[in-house]
Amino acid sequence: MVSFLLIISFLLHIISIYAIYMLNKQLQKKEDTIEIAQLFEEYLQEIKKENDRLQNDLIRYTHNKSDKPIETVEKEKKVGNLVMNDAEDKWLKNVNEVNDSVESSLEGKVLQLYHQGLSIADIAKKLDCGITEAELIIRFHD
């Protein structure tokens, strides 16, 4: 009879320890979810502050643009039907001064010479590439 009571006692102790462990685990999950919720709340507040700052900047920008204060307005001049300020004029001058050059790829050069009637060996010599490379480019294109 004593052994039966000891076994029941051990079983009750094991069940109670397991129950305490599970309750502790649930408590930690609640603490984690509360902590995550607080982090999200702080992040949301930061986003709202940034949004408010952006809206205020946008309002100030549109207000300044419509009023055109003297210190921020650049001198404008009319070119044809367009009204340009000094910054745009300088940019356009810089664009006109740019000298662009276009260089064909090896594939484009090989095909161009092939269509001009040169042989594959002549193309390879002229472009300083291998005969098989030129031949493969031509075959892949066809």
SVG drawing of the C-alpha trace seen along z (x, -y; Angstrom):
<svg xmlns="http://www.w3.org/2000/svg" viewBox="-2 -89 47 91">
<polyline fill="none" stroke="black" stroke-width="0.4" points="0.0,0.0 2.8,-2.4 4.4,-1.7 1.1,-2.6 0.9,-5.9 4.6,-6.7 3.9,-6.0 0.8,-8.3 2.8,-10.9 5.6,-10.8 3.1,-11.0 1.4,-14.0 4.8,-15.7 5.7,-15.0 2.3,-16.4 2.6,-19.5 6.2,-20.2 5.1,-19.8 2.1,-22.2 4.4,-24.7 6.8,-24.4 4.0,-25.0 2.6,-27.9 6.1,-29.5 6.4,-29.0 3.0,-30.7 4.0,-33.6 7.2,-34.1 5.2,-34.0 2.9,-36.7 5.9,-38.8 7.4,-38.4 4.2,-39.4 3.9,-42.4 7.5,-43.4 6.9,-43.0 3.7,-45.0 5.7,-47.8 8.4,-47.7 5.7,-48.0 4.0,-50.8 7.4,-52.8 8.1,-52.1 4.6,-53.3 5.1,-56.5 8.4,-57.1 6.7,-56.6 3.9,-59.1 6.5,-61.7 8.3,-61.2 5.0,-61.5 4.1,-64.7 7.5,-66.2 7.2,-65.2 3.8,-66.8 5.0,-70.0 8.0,-70.1 5.7,-69.5 3.3,-72.3 6.3,-74.7 7.7,-73.7 4.4,-74.3 3.8,-77.5 7.2,-78.8 6.9,-77.7 3.6,-79.5 4.7,-82.7 8.2,-82.7 10.2,-84.5 12.9,-86.8 15.9,-85.0 14.9,-81.5 13.7,-82.4 16.4,-82.2 16.4,-84.5 14.2,-83.2 14.4,-83.7 12.2,-82.8 13.6,-80.5 11.0,-80.0 7.8,-78.8 9.8,-77.5 10.6,-79.5 14.0,-78.4 15.9,-79.5 19.7,-79.8 20.3,-76.3 18.4,-74.7 20.3,-76.9 23.7,-75.8 22.6,-72.2 21.5,-72.4 24.9,-74.0 26.7,-71.1 24.5,-68.6 25.4,-70.2 29.1,-70.0 29.1,-66.3 30.7,-64.2 29.2,-60.8 30.8,-57.9 29.2,-54.6 31.3,-51.5 29.9,-48.3 30.3,-45.0 32.5,-42.2 29.3,-40.4 28.1,-43.5 31.5,-44.1 31.7,-40.5 28.2,-40.5 28.8,-43.8 32.0,-42.6 30.3,-39.3 27.5,-41.2 30.1,-43.2 31.3,-39.9 34.5,-39.3 35.5,-35.7 35.6,-34.4 39.4,-34.2 39.6,-37.9 37.1,-38.9 39.1,-37.1 42.4,-38.8 40.8,-42.2 39.1,-42.1 42.0,-40.2 39.8,-37.3 39.7,-33.6 38.3,-32.1 36.0,-29.7 34.8,-32.6 33.8,-34.6 32.3,-31.5 30.2,-30.8 28.9,-34.3 27.8,-34.1 26.2,-30.7 24.3,-31.8 23.0,-34.9 21.8,-32.8"/>
</svg>
